[in-house]
């Protein structure tokens, strides 16, 4: 079956002068394509198909696929995939060197500029909403926190845990706390260190929007499959990961002795397989838990995408089914997608 496709107005968010796609706002701006959706929705396969069709480069917009030690457990594009079409920002950081939204934004803009210089189309592919938002809406330039504030935040996270830290943050910076999950220790610690170091909450800094929207026009595809389809895909994907060496990858990562609070150490499957490797549970229990945690995360991803615009009015296409590479994806499917992406754009790239 061909995945049903419907255009919509970017998640129902109101248009404004800073939103890509507003009349006049995109005058003379180069086009960048966004392929977004929850984990296991088929984003990478669609991005690769589009890149092959239009002469594009797939640029990673997933906060876990930046880590070089996590090819299998984050379902990073394979060596063969990377040889088939150009890819960028995959596996570019060590697990012990956490990335940030600001780092990714700068790196992505540099890769997008390189694409433009080479006559290629940047295709941003991933499921990290804050990465996309940093390009579309801009990003606040927050002063670097002091070492004392950073040490205090990490110490509190280790001592009282993320739930209690969330409650403590809510008492001094309720606007930021309201945006954060109680289990997201890394972001809670970041919010605490910003408040302690600057005297202002993270939400207040972000409202300033010092770094404005990227000077690009965006057109997006949002993959939004039914939840039961995602659950099945997540389970099948984790089984495939185990066959491809996920357990060995997790063993090697844990052997590095890194702080368990680092983002790479919280990638789906890493904590669960770590418990198995330490003899704390069976492999079946670890697998089941990893699938549950991943499914819970996809629910949060879907909610985020439904409340944030990826592009302007009429510039987002919804795919209401998982995108599967294979025989069921015809040449006409890709051509239809290409026509949507480059409608009303002066130059329509052809196959390289």
N, C-alpha and C positions, 0 to 999 in steps of 0.2 A: 504493500500500500504506500502511496505517496503521502508524506506527512501533510496534514491540512495546514494551510498558510493563510493568515489574515493580517492585513495591515491595521495598526492602531496608532494612537496618538502619544506613544511613549509613556505608558503606564498611567495615563490619566492625570499627569502632573500639569499644572497650568504653565503656559508658555510665558517667557519674559525675555527681555533684551539680551540676557546672558545665555539663553538656551540655544544650542545649535539647532538650526532649522528654522528659526524665526526669520521672517522676511527681512532681507537686508543684512542680517547678522553674519551670513556666510559668504558675502560677496568677495570673490577672489580667493577664498580659502580652499586648500587642498582637501580631498576626501579621504577619510579614514573609516574603515569598516569595523564594527564591533560584533563579535559572535559571543553571546553570553547565555548563561543558564546554570542550573544546579549541577552538582557533581553527578557524573554518569549519564548525562543527557545527550551525549554525542557531539559536544562542541568541537573537539579536536578534529573529528572526522569531517565535519562540515567546513571548518576553517581551512583544512588541507584541500578539500575539493574546490573551494572558492579560490584559494591561492594558485592552484594548478590551472584553473580556468582563466584567471584575469592577470596572472603575473604578479602575485602578491607574496608578501612575507608574513608569516604567522608570528605575532609578537605575544609572548606570554603575559597574561593578566590574572595569574593564579598565584596566591601568596605562598603556596607550598611547593609549587613546581620550580621555584627559583633555586632550590637547594640541590646541590650536585649529588649528595649522598642518597637522594630519595627518588631515583628514576622509577622503580617498580611500584613502591607504595603510594606514589602520587599519580600514577598512570601518565607519566611524562611521555611525550612522543618518542618513539623508538629511534634507534640509529638509522634504520631504513626510512622512517618517516622524515627525519631531518635531512636525509640525502635526496628525498623526492622533491621537496620544496624547501625554500629557505625558512629557518626558524630563528628566533632571537629571544634572549632573556630566559632560556631554560637551563637549569643547572649551573647558574653563574655565581652562586654564593655558597660558602661553606656553611654547614649546619650550625656551627658555633658563631657565625656572624649574621645575626638576624637582620632581615630587610625591614624597611619601613615604607609607608605610603609615599613619603617625600622622596626617598631613594628611588622607588619604582617609577614615580612620575618623571623624574629627571632622566632616568635610563630609557623609559619608553619614548619620551619626546625626542631623545637623541636617535633612537632606532627609527622613529617615524621620519625624522629629517633625512636620515640615510636612505630610507626607502624612496622618499621624494627625489633625492638627488640621483638615485639609480633608475628612476622611472618605474618603480614598483609601487604596489598598493599596500599600505599597512593594514593588516587584519589582526585586530586585538582580540585575543581569545582567552576566556577564563570565566571564573565564577566569583571573583573577589570584588564585591560591589564598591568598596571604598577606593579601589584602584581606578575603576571607571569614573567614579564621582570626582576624583582628584583632577582628571582631565576635563570633564564636562563642566563642572561647577567651579573649579579652582581649589586651592589649598592654602590654608593659613601658614604663614612663616612663623613658627613658634621658636622662641629662643631655646637653646640647648639647656636642659636642666642641670643644676649643680650636681657634683658627685655626691654630696651629702644627701640631697633629695632623692637621688637615684638609689643610693644604698638604703635609705629609709624605706622606700617603696618595696624593694626586693626583700628587705628584712621582714616587713609587715606581711607580705604575701606568704613567705615561708612560715612565719610564726602563727598567724591567725587564719590563713586560708582565704580564698577568693570571695566566699560568701560574706564573711565578716568584713573583709576589706571593702566590698561593695557597699555594705551598710554604713561603714565609716565614711566612705566617699560621699554617699547620699547626704550625710549630715553637713558637709562643707561645700559640696558642689553638686547639688541635686540635678541640674540640667545635664551634666555629663553622665552621672550615674544612671539616669533614665534611659540613656542610649545604649548602655552596656549590659551584656549578659552577666549574671551573677557568677557563672563558672569561668568567665574569660579572664583568668588571672593576669595574662600578659598585658592586655589593654587596661585593666584596672590599675596595675602597677604604673603603667605609662601615665594614666590620668592623674594618679596620686602624685607622681614626681613632678608633673607640670604644675599642678596646683601649689605644691610645697615650694617649688623653685621660683615661680613667677607671681604667685598671689592671685592668679586668675585661673578659672577652670578651662579645661580643654575645649568645651563647647563654646565658651566665650571667644577663645582664640580662633576657633574654626569659623565663627560667625563673621570675623573680620575679612576672611577671604583675600588675603594679601596677594597671593599668586592667583591670577585670574584664570578663566577658562582657556584651554589650549587653543591656539590659532588654527584650528582645523574644523571642517564640517564633518559631522558624524552621521552615519546611517547604520542601523543596528538590526540584528536578528536575535530575538530572544526565544530560546527553546524552553518550552513549558509543558513537559509531559505529565500525564496523570501520575499520581503518587504511587499507585500500585505498580506501574511500569517502572518507575525509578527504583522501588524496593527490589524488584526482581533483577534489574540491571546491576544494582549495587552488590547483591549477593553473588551474581555470576562473575562480576568483575573481581571481587575479593578472592573467589576460588581461582580465577585465572592468575591473579597476583601470586598466590601461594605456589602455583605450579611454575611461575616464572622466577621464583627466588625471593619472594617478599620476606620469608623468615630469615634467610641468610642476610638480607639487606638490613633488617631490624637488628639482628645480632651484631653486625658490624657497627651500626650506629650507636647502640648502647655501649659497645666496647670502647667508644671514644671518651666515656666518662663525662659527658656534657651535662649541664644543668637541665633537669627535667622540665623546668619552666620555659625553656627556649621554644620558640614556635615550631621548629623542626621536630622537636621531641614530642610535640602534641599533634603531629599529623595523624590522620585517621589510620589506625592499625598499629602505629608505633607504641603507644602505651599498652594496648591490649596484647600485642605479641611480646612486649617486654615482660608482662606478668606471666605469660606462658614460659618464656625463657628462664625466668627466675623460679619456676616450679610452683607458682601461685594458682594456676588454673590449667585446665586441659586446653588443647588446641581448638577443640570444638567450641568451648566456652569463649575463648579469645576471638574466634571467628564471628560467633553470633553477636558478641558485644560490639565488635568493630562495625558490623553491618548496622546495628541499631544506632550507634553514635553517628554514623555517616548519614543514615536516613533522617535523623533529627536535625543534622546540619543542613541537609537539602531543604527541609521545611523552612528554616530561617532564611536560606538563600532565596527561595521562592517569594517569601514575604517581602524581603528587601527589594527584589526586582519589581514586584507589583506596586511598590510605593515610591520608586525613584525612576525618573526618566533617563533613558540611555541616549536619547536623541530628541529632536524637536517634533513638532506636529506632523503626523503622517510619515515619519522617518524611521519607524520601528515596525518590523514584521514579526508576528508571533508564529512560532511553529508549535502546534498543540500536540506533538508526538515526539518521541525520542528520535534523533537523527541517527540512522544506522548506515554505515558504509556498506556497500554491497550491490548485488544485482538489482535490488528494488529501487535504487536511486538511479534514475534515468538521466540521459543528457538533457532532456527537457526540464527536469527538476532544477538542475544546476543553471540552465539558461534562464529559467524564470527568476531564480534568485539573483543572477547577475543583472537582469533587467531591472529588478527592484533597486538593487544597490546603486546602479548608475543612471537611473532615470533622472533627467534634467541636469545631468552632469555633462560638461562640455565634451570631455574625451572619455570614451568607453574603451578600456583596455581590452585587448584580445589575448588569446592564449600566447604564452611566451614562445 
